[in-house]
Amino acid sequence: MPDISMVHVDQALTEVSIAYRNAQFVADQIFPRIPVTKQSNKYFIYSKDSFRILDDARRPGARANEIDWTLSTDTYFCEGHALAQAIPDELRANADQAIDVDVDTTETLTDLLYLQREIVVAAKATDPTVVTQNTTLSGTSQWSDFTNSDPIKAVEDQKTTIQKQVGQVPNSLLVSYPVFLALRNHPKIIERFKYAQVGIIQPDHLKSAFNVDSFLIGAAVKNTANEAAAEALDYVWGKNAILFCKPAAPGRRTVSLGYQFTWLFGANTDGFLVKRYRDESRTADIVEVQLYYDAKVVAANAAYLWLSAVA
């Protein structure tokens, strides 16, 4: 058993981990985080009983029509995710003063964990077997066809589809970076701003054009090649777009496409735990960053998905 002084939670490096976040990551904005105190548990799902047409007429002296409403449950399990890197004493001794190997190592590990989580959330949010309200675009229907496609109409049409399912108008649109590039150059969108002298169409202009509260761009990149192979870079969010409901904050009776259940085991409120410990057999310090989470689609009908939105 190692001495307690050799294995500890590093509060200073934890602060580094919290502060470091790649601006390209949008997982937290499409699947909001819910801190939980247990690694696994149940959560409630409200039915659509509040949408029912009922007879509420009541004659004098008669009983009010008595109704019932139902709940169902689902479960989550927060898997552990962790990465570590060794800092040999020789590396530390040779590092220039301008380099803080502990901070650099912590930021690298944190960024990689964020990337893996972004990949998980993207895979679930763009899975057509889960988000069954979807369309795979091709040819002239793709939004990169500036002559035949109309992305604004496509999005507006599906707002009704979602509203009929969940009783709320979807308020958020996420597009991958290739889709963003096509939209900002689409003639039907440029036409809407031709008298505004805006120059190049920016995300806020697209937010206004699509009439959503939140316009997100999934620009994170992943390397799909094996470790020893040449780089094969691609966008985490592919060439897809997703219209969805995003609550102002997680809570009861709120509709959200998904959530990240984040177990705070040993961590602070942001879910991260940074440890630094000594491995004398390697003459090195080990920095390890970990978090526990379960990213789940909890209301699949609160979204509409366009696969291959651009060529």
GIRAHU-V506764 format. One record per pair of residues at least 4 apart in sequence whose C-alpha atoms are under 6 Angstrom apart, sorted by sequence separation. I is the first residue (numbers start at 1). J is the second residue. D is the distance in whole Angstrom. If there is no record, write none. Layout:
i & j & d
I & J & D
I & J & D
This chain:
i & j & d
27 & 31 & 6
28 & 32 & 5
101 & 105 & 6
107 & 111 & 6
122 & 126 & 6
128 & 132 & 5
137 & 141 & 6
138 & 142 & 5
145 & 149 & 6
153 & 157 & 6
163 & 167 & 5
175 & 179 & 6
187 & 191 & 6
207 & 211 & 6
225 & 229 & 6
267 & 271 & 5
137 & 142 & 5
140 & 145 & 6
163 & 168 & 5
207 & 212 & 6
267 & 272 & 5
279 & 284 & 6
58 & 64 & 6
143 & 149 & 5
163 & 169 & 5
225 & 231 & 6
267 & 273 & 5
225 & 232 & 5
264 & 271 & 5
278 & 285 & 5
140 & 148 & 6
141 & 149 & 5
143 & 151 & 6
207 & 215 & 5
224 & 232 & 5
277 & 285 & 6
223 & 232 & 5
247 & 256 & 6
277 & 286 & 5
223 & 233 & 4
246 & 256 & 5
276 & 286 & 5
222 & 233 & 6
245 & 256 & 5
276 & 287 & 5
222 & 234 & 6
275 & 287 & 6
221 & 234 & 6
275 & 288 & 5
221 & 235 & 4
222 & 236 & 6
274 & 288 & 6
220 & 235 & 6
221 & 236 & 5
274 & 289 & 5
220 & 236 & 6
273 & 289 & 6
184 & 201 & 5
273 & 290 & 5
272 & 290 & 6
218 & 237 & 6
272 & 291 & 5
49 & 69 & 6
271 & 291 & 6
47 & 70 & 6
47 & 71 & 6
46 & 71 & 5
45 & 71 & 6
45 & 72 & 5
44 & 72 & 6
45 & 73 & 6
44 & 73 & 5
263 & 292 & 5
43 & 73 & 6
262 & 292 & 6
43 & 74 & 6
262 & 293 & 4
42 & 74 & 6
261 & 293 & 5
42 & 75 & 4
261 & 294 & 5
41 & 75 & 6
260 & 294 & 6
41 & 76 & 6
260 & 295 & 4
40 & 76 & 5
259 & 295 & 6
40 & 77 & 4
259 & 296 & 6
39 & 77 & 6
144 & 182 & 6
258 & 296 & 5
39 & 78 & 5
258 & 297 & 4
146 & 186 & 6
172 & 212 & 5
177 & 217 & 6
257 & 297 & 6
258 & 298 & 5
171 & 212 & 5
172 & 213 & 6
174 & 215 & 6
176 & 217 & 5
177 & 218 & 6
257 & 298 & 6
171 & 213 & 5
172 & 214 & 5
173 & 215 & 5
174 & 216 & 4
175 & 217 & 5
176 & 218 & 4
177 & 219 & 5
257 & 299 & 5
172 & 215 & 6
174 & 217 & 6
257 & 300 & 6
257 & 302 & 5
245 & 302 & 6
244 & 302 & 6
244 & 303 & 4
243 & 303 & 5
176 & 237 & 5
243 & 304 & 5
242 & 304 & 6
176 & 239 & 6
242 & 305 & 4
176 & 240 & 6
241 & 306 & 5
175 & 241 & 4
240 & 306 & 6
174 & 241 & 6
240 & 307 & 5
174 & 242 & 5
240 & 308 & 5
173 & 242 & 6
239 & 308 & 5
240 & 309 & 5
173 & 243 & 4
239 & 309 & 6
172 & 243 & 6
172 & 244 & 5
170 & 244 & 5
171 & 245 & 5
170 & 245 & 4
27 & 118 & 5
17 & 110 & 6
122 & 237 & 6
119 & 236 & 6
179 & 310 & 6
162 & 302 & 6
143 & 309 & 6
144 & 310 & 5
142 & 309 & 5
143 & 310 & 5
142 & 310 & 5
131 & 300 & 5
134 & 304 & 5
136 & 306 & 6
133 & 304 & 5
134 & 305 & 4
135 & 306 & 5
136 & 307 & 5
137 & 308 & 6
134 & 306 & 6
136 & 308 & 6
137 & 309 & 6
24 & 219 & 5
25 & 220 & 6
88 & 283 & 6
89 & 284 & 5
24 & 220 & 5
88 & 284 & 4
87 & 284 & 5
87 & 285 & 5
86 & 285 & 6
86 & 286 & 4
85 & 286 & 6
85 & 287 & 6
84 & 287 & 6
84 & 288 & 4
83 & 288 & 6
83 & 289 & 6
82 & 289 & 6
82 & 290 & 4
81 & 290 & 5
81 & 291 & 5
80 & 291 & 6
81 & 292 & 6
80 & 292 & 4
79 & 292 & 5
78 & 292 & 5
79 & 293 & 6
78 & 293 & 4
78 & 294 & 5
77 & 294 & 6
39 & 263 & 6
33 & 259 & 6
34 & 260 & 6
36 & 262 & 6
37 & 263 & 6
31 & 258 & 5
32 & 259 & 5
33 & 260 & 5
34 & 261 & 5
35 & 262 & 5
36 & 263 & 5
31 & 259 & 4
32 & 260 & 6
34 & 262 & 6
35 & 263 & 6
31 & 260 & 6
14 & 274 & 5
10 & 274 & 6
9 & 274 & 6
10 & 275 & 5
9 & 275 & 5
8 & 275 & 6
7 & 277 & 5
6 & 277 & 5
6 & 278 & 6
